[in-house]
Amino acid sequence: MDRKMANRKLIRLSQLKSKLAIENLEEIDWVTFGVIVKKVTPQSANNGRTFSIWRLNDLRDLSQCVSLFLFGDVHKEHWKTEQGTV
């Protein structure tokens, strides 16, 4: 993990909103980790394609969640991922 994180900045999901307000994250090599705390049943978009929505949290502040929308091949590959997965 130390090798994978070398020269990267860890930003907790619960800090993401405040970091976006003060830093240009597009210019930084950063990573975050999250736990799937809620999954919405897959839905159909207006174009007929199916997508999933996951709510992610870093377990530091349960009131700060990030919604992740999965479309296309990502949805097809990961929609069965279980709640509680990191």
Sequence and secondary structure as in RCSB ss.txt:
>XXXX:A:sequence
MDRKMANRKLIRLSQLKSKLAIENLEEIDWVTFGVIVKKVTPQSANNGRTFSIWRLNDLRDLSQCVSLFLFGDVH
KEHWKTEQGTV
>XXXX:A:secstr
 HHHHTT EE  GGGHHHHHHHS GGGS EE   EEEEEEEEEE TTS EEEEEEEE SS TT  EEEEE HHHH
HHHTT  TT  
